[in-house]
Amino acid sequence: MRTRVQAALLVFAVLVVAAFAVPLLLFTASDRTQQLVLSRGADLDRFASLMDQAAATGDTSALAAEARRYTQLYGEALVVTDTRRSPVVETGGMRAADPAVARLLEAALRNQTAHPTGALRPWSRGHRMFAEPAGTGTRVSGAVVLRASVATAAEDITRLWAAVIAGTALVAVACTVLARAATGWVVSPLRRLDRAVGQLAAGLPPEQTRAGGPPELRQLATGFNRMARTVTAALEQQRRLVADTSHQMRNPMAALRLRVDALQTHLRPSGDRTYTGVTTELDRLETLLDDLLALAAAEHRAGELTVTDGSDAHCDAAAVAAAQYRLWEPVARRAGARLRLEEGPASVPAACTDRELAQITDILLDNAIKYAGPGAEISLRCTREGSLAVVTVTDDGPGLDADELALATTRFWRSGRQDGTSGTGLGLAIAEQLLAGRGGRLELGAGRPRGLRARAVVPWGRGGGGIGDGGGDGRGDAAGVDAAGVDGGVR
């Protein structure tokens, strides 16, 4: 923003300075040209007067002597003729017979004055020709032609233009300094506000924005600080409520399970069904507490990564996928499904930690095994696509329709067709937060010809420890995910 505002101010300043400087340059050139014309016009009048006297007296010696002295002094050539076009005086190597001189003499003998037109410029070179008739009234007694050098006038114009341009440059520099100071005064508070807004949006406590700049911005910064304190306190209370509640309930849950397990030996056979239902609900409640803690941690980590540099995180996505396949293949076999690891690149660097990617892969595989059903074919694949590392889990189960896909990552949402399956509906929400923190995304899509496909995409890290090729901080090249796995209890 500062660059744009400063550029606009500088363009305006340049236009204003140019509107002043250009006319001044043209005026100085025109004024110096006019001085040259007036000066040489006065010289012509003097020689025309001497020619008129010579024509009346028949004595041209005074005219000739004056013309020679003029040429010696100023280096400018003269030609003076009588009414019969016979040369009376020729100095400086200029001759009356020269075509250009002859035309001017012809016009002067017709009582026409010839002065050059057009203003001189610093780059003007050569000479300008002046012509004037001698005589009084309509009586012409001769003609005078003067060849004047423009070198001195051009040098004067150059000096004047240099002074104007130097002054213009000083004004431009002053405008630049003022523009930078003004934009810094206005934009610096906005930068601080933008940084604080980013921290607040990420769920982190924003730094207190120092009031500065115009009164309106100072008032805005003060109001934002008040709002940020309120919002931060509310977010922190909410996060602590979820995390503390989940954590504090663990001990009562453990004690409750011990007491319930102790009751088993005292139950009659008719109470076995109730006992099984209680332990099932206890298992479900413990899973829910674990998932709530994982979601709170994932959200907090995603917020931190939004405003901090996570470029030091890296892992080999292919190695993580292979390790998770070895863990989940026996689980899939016991569930009656077949899990296979598709061949891919030997190494796929990813800009995230191996723990994060393993947790995401666990969620996708757990969903696929749990909801694809017995006899399902499930594939796991790790690939590199441009500047992205992609882990894909595909199954040929019943899948989700378009409306269900749109809700699949919503917290606690589960498909109505899977009411009898265990799950909390938080798994995909956790995976989505983990990917978002690293600049990735999770999307669910239909498999081919049926089922679901889940693709977890993160920026591709540089081999051995880096960030994504396309993103300077490991968060900039996130692409979409054509995902299909489902979280613990989505379908």
C-alpha positions in Angstrom: 0.0 0.0 0.0 2.8 2.4 0.9 4.4 1.9 -2.5 1.1 2.6 -4.3 0.3 5.7 -2.2 3.9 7.0 -2.6 3.8 6.3 -6.4 0.5 8.3 -6.7 1.9 11.2 -4.8 5.1 11.2 -6.8 3.2 11.1 -10.1 1.2 14.1 -8.9 4.3 15.9 -7.9 6.0 15.2 -11.2 3.0 16.5 -13.1 2.9 19.6 -11.0 6.7 20.2 -11.4 6.5 19.5 -15.1 3.6 21.9 -15.5 5.8 24.6 -14.0 9.2 23.6 -15.5 8.2 23.0 -19.1 6.6 26.5 -19.7 9.6 28.1 -17.9 12.1 26.2 -20.2 10.1 27.3 -23.3 9.9 30.9 -22.0 13.6 31.2 -21.4 14.4 29.9 -24.8 11.9 32.2 -26.5 13.1 35.2 -24.5 16.8 34.6 -25.4 15.8 34.2 -29.0 13.9 37.4 -28.9 17.0 39.2 -27.5 19.1 37.9 -30.4 16.5 39.1 -32.9 16.3 42.6 -31.3 20.0 42.9 -31.0 20.7 42.0 -34.7 17.7 44.0 -35.8 19.3 47.1 -34.2 22.6 46.3 -36.0 20.7 46.0 -39.3 19.0 49.4 -38.7 22.4 51.0 -38.2 23.9 49.6 -41.4 20.8 50.4 -43.4 21.1 54.0 -42.2 24.8 54.1 -43.2 23.8 52.6 -46.6 21.1 55.3 -47.1 23.7 58.0 -46.3 26.2 56.5 -48.7 23.6 56.3 -51.5 22.9 60.0 -50.9 26.5 61.1 -50.8 28.1 58.5 -53.1 30.7 57.9 -50.4 30.7 54.3 -49.1 34.0 54.4 -47.2 32.4 55.0 -43.8 30.0 52.0 -44.4 32.8 49.7 -45.5 35.0 50.6 -42.5 32.1 50.1 -40.1 31.2 46.7 -41.6 34.7 45.4 -41.5 35.1 46.5 -37.8 31.8 44.8 -37.0 32.8 41.5 -38.6 36.2 41.6 -36.9 34.6 42.3 -33.5 31.7 39.9 -33.6 32.7 37.4 -36.4 29.4 37.8 -38.2 29.4 38.4 -42.0 27.7 41.3 -43.8 26.6 42.0 -47.4 25.3 45.4 -48.4 24.2 46.2 -52.0 22.7 49.1 -53.8 19.4 49.1 -55.7 21.1 47.6 -58.8 22.1 44.6 -56.6 25.8 45.6 -56.9 27.8 44.7 -53.8 28.9 47.7 -51.8 30.3 45.7 -48.8 31.0 42.0 -48.5 32.7 40.7 -45.2 33.2 37.4 -43.5 33.3 35.4 -46.6 29.7 35.9 -47.5 28.9 36.9 -51.1 25.9 38.6 -52.6 25.9 35.9 -55.3 25.2 33.1 -52.9 21.7 31.7 -53.6 20.4 32.1 -50.0 21.9 35.6 -49.8 20.5 36.6 -53.2 17.0 35.6 -52.2 17.2 37.7 -49.0 18.6 40.7 -51.0 15.8 40.4 -53.6 13.2 40.5 -50.8 14.9 43.4 -49.0 15.0 45.4 -52.3 11.2 44.9 -52.5 11.1 46.6 -49.1 10.6 43.4 -47.1 12.3 42.7 -43.8 13.5 39.1 -43.2 14.0 37.9 -39.6 14.3 34.2 -38.6 11.4 32.6 -36.9 11.3 29.8 -34.3 12.9 29.8 -30.9 16.4 28.6 -30.3 17.2 25.5 -28.2 20.4 24.4 -26.4 21.2 22.1 -29.3 20.8 24.8 -32.0 23.8 25.2 -34.2 24.9 27.2 -37.2 23.7 30.7 -38.2 20.5 32.7 -38.7 20.1 35.1 -41.6 18.7 38.7 -41.3 17.8 41.0 -44.1 16.5 44.6 -44.1 16.1 47.3 -46.8 17.9 50.6 -46.6 16.0 53.9 -47.2 13.2 55.9 -45.9 9.5 55.2 -46.3 8.8 53.4 -49.6 12.1 54.6 -51.2 14.7 51.8 -51.1 18.3 52.8 -51.5 19.9 49.4 -50.9 19.7 46.1 -48.9 21.6 44.7 -45.9 22.0 41.0 -45.1 23.5 39.8 -41.8 24.6 36.2 -41.0 24.4 35.9 -37.2 25.9 33.1 -35.1 23.5 31.4 -32.6 26.3 29.8 -30.6 26.4 32.4 -27.8 22.6 32.4 -27.5 22.4 28.6 -27.5 25.0 28.5 -24.7 23.0 31.0 -22.7 19.8 28.9 -23.2 21.8 25.8 -22.1 22.8 27.5 -18.8 19.3 28.8 -18.2 17.8 25.3 -18.8 20.4 23.7 -16.6 19.5 26.0 -13.8 15.8 25.3 -14.3 16.3 21.6 -14.5 18.5 21.7 -11.4 15.8 23.6 -9.5 13.2 21.1 -10.7 15.3 18.2 -9.6 15.7 19.7 -6.1 11.9 20.2 -6.0 11.4 16.6 -7.1 13.8 15.3 -4.4 12.0 17.4 -1.8 8.7 16.0 -3.0 10.0 12.5 -2.8 11.2 13.0 0.7 7.9 14.6 1.7 6.0 11.8 0.0 8.0 9.1 1.8 7.5 10.8 5.1 3.8 11.4 4.5 3.1 7.8 3.4 5.2 6.4 6.2 3.2 8.5 8.7 -0.1 7.2 7.3 0.8 3.7 6.3 3.0 2.5 9.2 0.0 2.4 11.6 -1.9 0.5 9.0 0.9 -2.1 8.7 0.9 -2.6 12.4 -2.9 -2.9 12.3 -2.7 -5.4 9.5 -0.1 -7.5 11.4 -2.3 -7.4 14.5 -5.4 -8.4 12.5 -3.6 -11.4 11.1 -2.6 -12.5 14.6 -6.1 -12.0 15.8 -7.6 -13.9 12.8 -5.2 -16.8 13.6 -6.5 -16.9 17.1 -3.3 -15.6 18.7 -3.0 -12.7 21.1 -2.2 -9.7 18.9 0.5 -7.2 19.8 -0.8 -4.0 21.1 -1.0 -1.6 18.2 0.8 1.7 19.0 -1.3 4.6 18.1 0.2 6.9 15.5 -0.4 8.7 12.3 -3.4 10.9 11.6 -6.0 11.4 14.4 -8.4 9.0 12.6 -5.8 6.2 12.6 -4.9 6.8 16.2 -8.6 6.5 17.1 -8.9 3.3 15.0 -5.8 1.8 16.6 -7.2 2.5 20.1 -10.5 1.0 19.2 -8.8 -2.1 17.7 -6.7 -2.6 20.8 -9.9 -2.7 22.9 -11.6 -5.0 20.5 -8.6 -7.3 20.3 -8.4 -7.7 24.1 -12.0 -8.6 24.2 -11.9 -11.1 21.3 -8.6 -12.6 22.5 -10.0 -13.1 26.0 -13.1 -14.8 24.6 -11.2 -17.0 22.2 -8.7 -18.0 24.9 -11.6 -18.8 27.3 -13.3 -20.9 24.7 -10.0 -22.8 23.9 -9.2 -23.4 27.5 -12.8 -24.5 28.2 -12.5 -27.2 25.5 -9.0 -28.3 26.4 -9.5 -28.1 30.2 -12.8 -29.8 30.0 -11.5 -32.6 27.9 -8.4 -33.0 30.1 -10.2 -32.8 33.5 -12.7 -35.3 32.5 -10.1 -38.0 31.9 -9.6 -38.8 35.6 -13.4 -39.1 36.3 -13.7 -41.2 33.2 -10.9 -43.5 34.2 -12.4 -43.8 37.7 -15.8 -44.5 36.2 -14.5 -47.2 34.0 -12.7 -48.9 36.9 -16.0 -48.9 38.9 -18.0 -50.2 36.0 -15.5 -52.9 35.3 -15.6 -53.8 39.0 -19.4 -54.3 38.8 -19.1 -56.9 36.0 -18.5 -59.8 38.4 -21.5 -58.8 40.5 -24.0 -58.6 37.6 -26.6 -61.1 36.8 -26.7 -62.5 33.3 -29.7 -60.3 32.6 -27.5 -57.3 33.1 -24.8 -58.1 30.5 -26.6 -56.2 27.8 -26.8 -53.1 29.9 -23.2 -53.5 31.0 -22.0 -53.8 27.3 -24.0 -50.6 26.4 -22.4 -48.7 29.3 -18.8 -49.7 28.3 -19.5 -48.9 24.7 -20.7 -45.4 25.6 -17.6 -45.0 27.8 -15.4 -46.0 24.9 -17.2 -43.5 22.7 -16.9 -40.7 25.3 -13.2 -41.4 25.8 -12.7 -41.2 22.0 -14.6 -37.9 21.9 -12.5 -36.4 24.6 -9.3 -37.5 22.8 -10.6 -36.0 19.5 -11.6 -32.7 21.2 -8.1 -32.4 22.7 -6.5 -33.2 19.3 -8.8 -30.6 17.6 -8.0 -27.9 20.1 -4.3 -28.6 19.6 -4.6 -28.6 15.8 -6.5 -25.3 15.8 -3.9 -23.6 18.1 -1.0 -24.9 16.0 -2.7 -23.8 12.7 -3.1 -20.3 14.2 0.5 -20.2 15.2 1.7 -21.2 11.7 -0.5 -18.6 10.1 1.6 -15.8 11.6 4.9 -17.4 12.2 7.5 -19.0 10.0 7.1 -22.7 9.7 9.7 -23.1 7.0 11.9 -25.3 9.1 9.4 -28.2 9.1 10.0 -30.9 6.5 9.6 -34.6 6.1 9.6 -37.3 3.5 6.0 -37.9 2.6 6.7 -41.1 0.8 8.4 -42.6 3.9 5.5 -41.5 6.1 3.0 -43.1 3.8 4.9 -46.3 3.7 5.2 -46.4 7.5 1.5 -45.8 8.0 0.7 -48.5 5.4 2.6 -51.0 7.5 0.6 -50.0 10.6 -2.8 -50.0 9.0 -2.6 -53.0 6.7 -3.2 -55.6 9.5 -6.1 -53.4 10.7 -7.6 -53.4 7.3 -7.2 -57.1 6.9 -9.0 -57.8 10.2 -11.8 -55.5 9.1 -12.2 -57.6 5.9 -10.8 -54.9 3.6 -7.7 -54.9 1.4 -5.2 -52.1 1.7 -2.5 -51.7 -0.9 0.3 -49.2 -1.2 0.7 -47.9 -4.8 4.1 -47.4 -6.2 5.3 -43.8 -6.4 8.5 -41.7 -6.1 11.1 -43.0 -3.7 11.2 -39.6 -1.9 8.7 -36.8 -1.8 9.7 -33.9 0.4 6.9 -32.1 2.2 6.8 -28.9 4.1 5.3 -30.3 7.3 6.4 -32.5 10.2 6.3 -36.3 9.9 4.1 -36.4 13.0 1.5 -34.1 11.4 1.5 -36.0 8.1 1.2 -39.3 9.9 -1.8 -38.0 11.9 -3.5 -36.8 8.7 -2.8 -40.2 7.0 -4.2 -42.1 10.0 -7.4 -40.1 9.8 -7.9 -40.8 6.1 -7.1 -44.5 6.4 -9.3 -44.9 9.5 -12.2 -43.4 7.6 -11.7 -45.6 4.5 -11.4 -48.8 6.5 -14.2 -48.0 8.8 -16.8 -46.9 6.3 -15.9 -48.6 3.0 -17.1 -51.9 4.5 -15.9 -55.5 4.3 -14.5 -56.6 1.0 -13.5 -53.0 0.1 -10.4 -52.2 -2.0 -8.4 -49.3 -0.4 -5.3 -47.7 -2.0 -2.7 -45.4 -0.5 -0.5 -43.4 -2.8 2.1 -40.6 -2.3 3.0 -38.5 -5.3 4.6 -35.2 -6.2 2.6 -32.8 -8.4 4.5 -29.8 -9.4 5.3 -27.9 -6.2 3.0 -30.1 -4.1 3.3 -33.3 -2.1 0.1 -35.3 -2.2 -1.0 -38.3 -0.1 -4.1 -39.9 -1.6 -6.4 -42.5 0.0 -9.0 -44.0 -2.3 -11.7 -46.6 -1.5 -14.5 -48.3 -3.5 -17.1 -48.1 -0.7 -20.5 -46.5 -0.8 -19.1 -42.9 -0.8 -20.9 -39.7 -0.2 -23.3 -37.7 -2.3 -22.7 -34.1 -3.3 -24.6 -32.6 -0.3 -22.8 -34.9 2.1 -19.4 -34.0 0.7 -20.1 -30.3 1.4 -20.7 -31.2 5.1 -18.0 -33.8 5.6 -15.5 -31.6 7.3 -18.1 -30.0 9.6 -17.4 -30.8 13.3 -19.5 -33.6 14.7 -21.3 -34.2 11.4 -21.9 -37.8 10.4 -23.8 -39.3 7.5 -27.2 -40.7 8.4 -26.3 -43.9 6.7 -23.5 -44.6 9.3 -25.5 -44.2 12.5 -24.4 -47.7 13.6 -20.7 -47.0 13.1 -18.5 -45.6 15.9 -17.0 -42.2 15.4 -17.1 -38.6 16.6 -17.2 -36.6 13.4 -14.1 -34.7 14.3 -11.3 -36.5 12.4 -11.6 -34.6 9.1 -11.9 -31.3 11.0 -8.6 -32.1 12.7 -6.9 -33.1 9.4 -8.2 -29.9 7.8 -6.8 -27.7 10.5 -3.4 -29.4 10.4 -3.2 -29.0 6.6 -4.4 -25.4 6.7 -1.6 -24.6 9.1 1.0 -25.7 6.6 -0.7 -24.0 3.6 -2.5 -27.2 2.5 -6.1 -28.1 2.0 -8.4 -31.1 2.3 -11.2 -31.7 -0.1 -13.5 -34.7 -0.6 -14.4 -36.1 -4.0 -16.0 -39.1 -5.6 -13.9 -42.1 -6.5 -14.0 -43.8 -9.8 -16.2 -45.7 -10.5 -17.5 -45.4 -6.9 -16.4 -44.7 -3.4 -14.4 -41.7 -2.1 -11.0 -40.3 -2.8 -9.1 -38.2 -0.2 -6.1 -36.1 -1.2 -4.1 -34.4 1.5 -1.9 -31.7 -0.2 0.9 -29.7 1.3 3.6 -27.6 -0.3 6.5 -29.5 -1.5 9.5 -29.1 0.7 13.1 -28.9 -0.5 14.9 -32.2 0.0 16.8 -32.4 3.3 15.1 -29.6 5.1 13.3 -27.0 3.3 10.2 -25.4 2.3 8.1 -25.8 -0.7 9.6 -24.9 -4.0 6.8 -22.6 -4.8 6.4 -21.0 -1.4 9.0 -19.0 0.5 7.6 -19.8 3.9 6.2 -23.2 3.3 2.7 -21.9 3.2 2.3 -20.1 0.0 1.8 -22.9 -2.6 -1.1 -24.7 -1.1 -3.3 -26.4 -3.6 -6.7 -27.9 -3.3 -7.2 -31.4 -2.2 -9.3 -33.8 -4.2 -10.0 -35.8 -1.1 -12.2 -38.7 -0.3 -11.3 -40.3 3.0 -13.6 -39.6 5.7 -13.0 -38.6 9.3 -13.7 -40.8 12.3 -17.5 -40.8 12.0 -18.1 -38.7 8.9 -20.0 -41.1 6.8 
